[in-house]
Amino acid sequence: MALPTTYTALPNITAREIPRKLSRPASLVQVRPSRTRVDAGKGVSSVCEPLPPDRPLWFPGSEAPEWLDGSLPGDFGFDPLGLGSDPELLKWFAQAELMHGRWAMLAVSGILIPEWLEGLGYVENFSWYDAGSKEYFTDTTTLFVVQMVLMGWVEGRRWADMVKPGCVDIELKVPHKKNPKMDVGYPGGFWFDPLFWGRGTPEPVMVLRTKEIKN
């Protein structure tokens, strides 16, 4: 589901006046400074800490932009167009990449699992490319409405997590278990992290998140 894009405005900075030497009497020229960059001292993720400057980059010997500090999963300093220079847009792009990757993994599962079930004899004459032409337990209009309702609820919860991180978590009171820090896109809790994999130190958590992005 498409969500409203984040709107950011340039700061209102008073123009400087710089004299320009000409053959006639000096005139005044207005110059506006360019957009400010992201403060590199603070990581984008609230859980994973920024990596050291000698971290692996996409090209040996290259320098990562100041707004890519290594705190995002799969960050190898690649942003030649400067698309992530705005801090708010960078957070939005990170969530978009995360959700697109998860939808892609679900799509692959929707292809492979039915094919595997067909091989076991549980499904007959299944091919993922003609799944839309099959007859199901109800008509396509009902399926579409049900899908929109369910996906709308899920997307609404995801949007709520972006507005107020941690509001969708469901944490059980387990002895000697510390609740993780809230991080957008990783709700955790009993339903999303039953094995407590996301409650470790930042290093293994970053490894797991990077593997997810690569998959």
C-alpha positions as CSV (number, residue, x, y, z in Angstrom):
1,M,0.0,0.0,0.0
2,A,1.3,3.4,-0.9
3,L,1.6,5.8,2.0
4,P,1.9,9.6,1.8
5,T,5.4,10.6,1.0
6,T,7.3,12.6,3.7
7,Y,7.4,16.3,3.0
8,T,10.4,18.3,4.1
9,A,11.0,21.9,3.7
10,L,14.2,23.9,3.4
11,P,15.1,26.0,6.4
12,N,14.2,29.6,6.0
13,I,17.6,31.3,5.9
14,T,18.1,35.0,5.4
15,A,20.0,35.7,2.2
16,R,23.5,37.1,2.5
17,E,24.6,40.1,0.5
18,I,28.0,39.9,-1.2
19,P,29.4,42.8,-3.2
20,R,30.5,42.1,-6.7
21,K,33.2,44.1,-8.5
22,L,32.1,45.6,-11.8
23,S,33.2,48.4,-14.0
24,R,30.3,50.4,-12.7
25,P,29.5,51.1,-9.0
26,A,29.3,47.9,-6.9
27,S,25.9,46.1,-6.9
28,L,24.5,43.6,-4.4
29,V,23.9,40.0,-5.2
30,Q,21.8,37.6,-3.2
31,V,23.2,34.2,-2.5
32,R,21.3,31.4,-0.8
33,P,23.2,28.6,0.9
34,S,22.6,25.0,-0.2
35,R,20.7,22.4,1.7
36,T,22.4,21.3,4.9
37,R,23.6,17.7,5.2
38,V,22.7,15.1,7.8
39,D,24.6,15.2,11.1
40,A,26.8,12.2,10.9
41,G,27.3,12.0,14.6
42,K,24.0,10.3,15.2
43,G,23.0,6.9,13.7
44,V,19.8,6.5,11.7
45,S,18.9,3.4,13.6
46,S,18.1,3.7,17.3
47,V,19.3,0.1,18.0
48,C,22.3,-0.5,15.7
49,E,25.3,1.8,16.4
50,P,27.3,3.5,13.6
51,L,30.2,1.4,12.3
52,P,33.9,2.6,12.4
53,P,35.3,4.5,9.4
54,D,37.3,1.4,8.2
55,R,34.1,-0.6,7.6
56,P,33.7,-2.4,4.2
57,L,32.4,-0.1,1.4
58,W,30.9,-0.8,-2.0
59,F,34.1,0.1,-3.8
60,P,37.6,-0.3,-2.2
61,G,39.2,3.1,-1.4
62,S,35.9,5.0,-1.8
63,E,34.5,7.3,0.9
64,A,31.0,6.9,2.3
65,P,28.8,10.0,2.4
66,E,28.5,11.6,5.9
67,W,24.8,10.6,6.1
68,L,25.6,6.9,5.7
69,D,27.3,6.1,8.9
70,G,26.8,2.3,8.9
71,S,23.9,2.2,11.4
72,L,21.5,0.9,8.7
73,P,21.5,-2.7,7.7
74,G,23.2,-3.3,4.4
75,D,24.8,0.1,4.4
76,F,28.0,0.0,2.3
77,G,28.2,3.8,1.6
78,F,26.6,3.7,-1.8
79,D,24.6,6.9,-2.6
80,P,26.2,8.6,-5.6
81,L,23.1,10.8,-6.2
82,G,22.8,11.9,-2.6
83,L,19.2,10.7,-2.3
84,G,19.6,10.1,1.4
85,S,21.1,13.4,2.3
86,D,17.8,14.6,3.8
87,P,17.5,12.9,7.3
88,E,13.7,12.5,7.0
89,L,13.8,11.1,3.5
90,L,16.6,8.7,4.6
91,K,14.4,7.2,7.3
92,W,11.6,6.9,4.7
93,F,13.8,5.2,2.1
94,A,15.1,2.8,4.8
95,Q,11.5,1.7,5.6
96,A,10.6,1.4,1.9
97,E,13.6,-0.8,1.2
98,L,12.8,-3.0,4.2
99,M,9.1,-3.5,3.2
100,H,9.9,-4.1,-0.5
101,G,12.4,-6.8,0.5
102,R,9.9,-8.5,2.8
103,W,7.2,-8.4,0.1
104,A,9.7,-9.9,-2.3
105,M,10.5,-12.7,0.1
106,L,6.8,-13.4,0.6
107,A,6.3,-13.5,-3.2
108,V,9.1,-16.1,-3.6
109,S,7.5,-18.2,-0.8
110,G,4.1,-17.9,-2.6
111,I,5.8,-19.4,-5.7
112,L,7.9,-22.2,-4.1
113,I,5.7,-23.5,-1.4
114,P,2.6,-24.3,-3.6
115,E,5.0,-25.9,-6.1
116,W,6.4,-28.0,-3.3
117,L,2.9,-29.0,-2.1
118,E,2.0,-30.0,-5.6
119,G,5.0,-32.3,-5.7
120,L,3.8,-33.9,-2.4
121,G,0.3,-34.4,-3.9
122,Y,-1.5,-31.8,-1.8
123,V,-2.2,-29.4,-4.7
124,E,-3.1,-30.4,-8.2
125,N,-2.1,-28.6,-11.4
126,F,-0.6,-25.5,-9.8
127,S,1.5,-23.0,-11.7
128,W,2.2,-19.6,-10.1
129,Y,1.9,-17.7,-13.4
130,D,-1.7,-18.8,-13.9
131,A,-2.8,-18.7,-10.2
132,G,-5.2,-15.8,-11.0
133,S,-7.2,-17.9,-13.4
134,K,-8.0,-20.6,-10.8
135,E,-11.4,-21.1,-9.2
136,Y,-11.3,-20.5,-5.4
137,F,-13.8,-21.0,-2.6
138,T,-15.4,-17.6,-3.4
139,D,-15.5,-15.0,-6.2
140,T,-12.7,-12.6,-7.0
141,T,-14.6,-9.5,-5.7
142,T,-14.9,-11.0,-2.2
143,L,-11.3,-12.0,-2.2
144,F,-10.3,-8.5,-3.2
145,V,-12.4,-6.8,-0.5
146,V,-11.1,-9.2,2.2
147,Q,-7.5,-8.6,1.0
148,M,-7.9,-4.8,1.2
149,V,-9.4,-5.0,4.7
150,L,-6.6,-7.2,6.0
151,M,-3.8,-5.3,4.3
152,G,-5.3,-2.0,5.3
153,W,-5.2,-3.1,9.0
154,V,-1.6,-4.3,8.7
155,E,-0.5,-1.1,6.9
156,G,-2.3,1.0,9.5
157,R,-0.4,-0.7,12.3
158,R,2.8,-0.2,10.4
159,W,2.1,3.5,10.0
160,A,1.3,3.7,13.7
161,D,4.7,2.2,14.5
162,M,6.3,4.8,12.3
163,V,4.4,7.7,14.1
164,K,4.9,6.2,17.6
165,P,7.7,3.6,17.6
166,G,7.0,0.6,19.9
167,C,3.2,1.1,20.1
168,V,2.5,-2.2,18.2
169,D,4.9,-4.3,20.4
170,I,3.5,-7.0,22.6
171,E,6.1,-7.9,25.1
172,L,5.7,-10.8,27.6
173,K,7.1,-10.5,31.1
174,V,9.9,-13.1,30.9
175,P,12.4,-13.3,33.8
176,H,15.9,-12.2,33.1
177,K,14.9,-10.9,29.6
178,K,15.4,-7.3,28.8
179,N,13.0,-5.6,26.5
180,P,14.7,-4.4,23.3
181,K,14.9,-0.7,22.3
182,M,12.1,0.5,20.0
183,D,13.1,0.7,16.4
184,V,10.7,1.4,13.5
185,G,10.2,-1.5,11.2
186,Y,11.1,-4.1,13.8
187,P,8.1,-4.4,16.1
188,G,9.4,-7.4,18.0
189,G,7.2,-8.7,20.8
190,F,5.7,-12.1,21.3
191,W,4.1,-12.3,17.8
192,F,7.1,-10.9,15.8
193,D,10.1,-12.1,17.8
194,P,9.0,-15.3,19.8
195,L,12.6,-16.6,19.9
196,F,14.0,-13.3,21.3
197,W,16.6,-13.0,18.4
198,G,16.2,-9.2,18.4
199,R,17.1,-8.7,22.0
200,G,20.8,-9.3,21.8
201,T,23.7,-6.8,21.6
202,P,23.8,-4.5,18.5
203,E,26.4,-6.6,16.6
204,P,24.3,-9.8,16.1
205,V,21.2,-7.8,15.6
206,M,22.9,-5.9,12.8
207,V,24.1,-9.2,11.3
208,L,20.5,-10.6,11.2
209,R,19.1,-7.4,9.7
210,T,21.7,-7.3,7.0
211,K,21.0,-10.9,6.1
212,E,17.3,-10.0,5.8
213,I,18.1,-7.1,3.4
214,K,20.4,-9.4,1.3
215,N,17.7,-12.1,1.1
